[in-house]
Amino acid sequence: MLKRAGRGQQFKRGIRKLFYRNEIFFLLAVLFLIGVLLGACLIRANGDSWKEFIRQMVAGFSDGRSTQTIAETFLQSLTGSSVFLLAVFLCGFCAIGQPLVCLILLFRGMGYGLTAGGVYSVYGISGMGYVALLLLPNCILTAMILLRAGQSAFRFSTGLYGAMKGSGKMTARPYCLEFSVLAACLLVAALIDSICSYLLDGLFFSM
């Protein structure tokens, strides 16, 4: 019993340390999820008026990907995510860039919420398979990358603000190196997205 209690206490301490060391990450994750919910609620509130637009958007996306090569799909997926990663990266070099980082993650979450909610509102349960197999994997991977990027940009921006106040010096090399790694991770995510689209296009692209 004492060993179990000790393990329980260690587990709780580990969870607290994880949270305190990554509080910015969790804050941005909450904002991202709020964005997803806002996007889904926006679709629900205006579903009837947007249905035809959503149908055309999904059909255009599906038709486009069904005729693309893996390389073309890879470049399309990479370009869409890279824009957000670049925006977060640049926010880090702004001494007051923290609110901008939060807004970018919130906006990205709204985009996913609008897309997933739109597909569900038009296609119902059958659309959930499309979301789960083709949209969700890329969403999760790119969201984790952007959240990590947002955490780094938030901290670097805060440090830059402190350096401007004379509290210390800042070097951009570790920051740039981390974003190079995150960019490489984004390449992998885009590759997975393109492979999934190529393998599963016959299942959903007739929607």
N, C-alpha and C positions, 0 to 999 in steps of 0.2 A: 504493500500500500504506500509506504514511504517513497519507494522508487518511482511509482506511478505519479505520486504528487510532485516529486522532484522533476520528472519529465514534463509534467503539465506546466509547471512554473517556468521551465526552460523554454518550452514552446511559446508561452505567452510573452516572455521577454524577447524571444526571437522575432515574434510578430511585431512587437512595439518598436524594436530596433529597425526592422524593415520599413515600417511606416515612417519613422522619424528621419531615416536616411533618404527616403524617397517621397516625402510629403508633397513635393511639387509635382512629381509624376502622378500621384493619386489625385491631386487637385485637378490637373489637366485631364485625367481620365474621367473624372466626374463631369467636367465641362463638356467633354466629347460626348458622353452618354446623354447629357442634357440636350445637346444639339441633335442627337439621334431622335430623342423623344419629341423635341420641337418639330423636327421635320416630319415625323410620322403623324403628329397631331395636326399639322398644317395640311397634310394630305387628307386626313380624315375629315377635317372641317370643310374642305373645298373639293372633296373627291369627285362629285358629279360634274363640276365645271372643268375639272382637269383630266377627266378620264380619256378623252380623245387625244389630248396632247400627250399623255403618258403612254397610250397605246402606240402612237406614232413614234415616240422617242424609243420605246423598247424595241419596236419593229425595226427602226433604223439601226439601232445598236446591234441587234441580232443579225440582220441582213449584212451589215458591214463586216462583222466578225466572221460570218460564215463564208465570206469570199476572200478574206484576208489570209495571208500566209502567217506562219508562227512568228516570223521576224516582224511583220507589220503589226501584229497584235502586241508583240513585245514592246515595240517602240511606242505604240499608242498608250499602253498601260504605264510605261515608264515615264512618258512625258507628263501625263496627268498627275502622277504622284510627285514627280520632281519639282513641279511648280510650287507645291506646298512646302516641300523640304527646303527649297531655296529661300522661300519667303521666311520660314522660321529661322534659317541660318542668318539671314540679313538682320532680322530682329535682334539677334544677339549682339550685334554691333551698335545697337541704339541703347543709350543709357536709360531710356524710359520705354524699352521694348517689351517689358513684361505684359502689359495689357494687350499688346498686339499679338503676342504669342497665344494668349488665352482666346482672343477673338478668332484666330486662325483655326485652332482646334475646335472651337464651338461651331464655326462655319463648316469645317470638314465633316463634323458629326451630323450637321443638318443636311448636308449633301447625301450622306448615306441613308439617313432617315427618310428623306424625300424619295430616294430611289427605291428602297426596299418597301416603304409604305405605298408608293405608287404602283409597283408591280403587284403587291397583294390586293390593293383596292380594285385593280382591273381584272386580274386573273384568279383571285381567290386562293384556295388551297394549292392549286396546281402551280401557282406562281411562287410558292414557298420553296419548292424544289429548285427552281431557277435561282432564287436568292441564296439558298443554302449551299449549292454546289458551284455556282459561278460568281456570285458577288461576295458572299461572306468570307471565303478564304482570303481573297485579296484585301478585303476590308480589314480583317483582323491583323494581317501581316503589316500592311501599310500604317494602320492605326498605331500599332506598337512601336514602329519605327518613328513615326511622327511624335508620339508621346515622349519617347526617349530624346528625340531632337528638341522638343519643346522644353523638357527639363534642363537640358544643357544650355539652350539659348537663354532661358529664364535666369539661370545661375550666372552665366557669363555677363548678361546685361546688368544684373545686380552688382557683380564685381566691377564692371566698368563704371557704373555710377559711383561706387565707393572709391575707385581710383581717381575719378574726377574730383572727388571731395578731399583727396589727399590721404586716404586711408591705406594706400598700398599701390603696387604696380601690377599690371595685367599683361599676360602674354597670350597671344592668339593661337600659338602653335598647337597646344593640346586640343583646343576647341576645334580647330580646322581638321586635325587628325581624326577626332571622333566623328565629325561629319563626313569625312572620307569613308570611314567604316560604315556609317549609316547609309551612305549613297550606294556602297557595294551591296548592303542588305536589300536596298530598294531594287537593285538589279536582279537579285535572286527572287524577290517577290513578284516582279514583273515577268520573269521567266516562268514561274509557277502558274501565274495567271494565264499566260499565253498557252501553256501546255494544257491546262484545264479546259480552256476554251476550245482548243483543237480536238481534244478527246471527247468532249461532251456536247459539241455543237449539234449533233444529230438528235439529241434528246430534247433540246429546248428551242433551237433556232427556228422551229416551225411555228412558234407561238405567234 
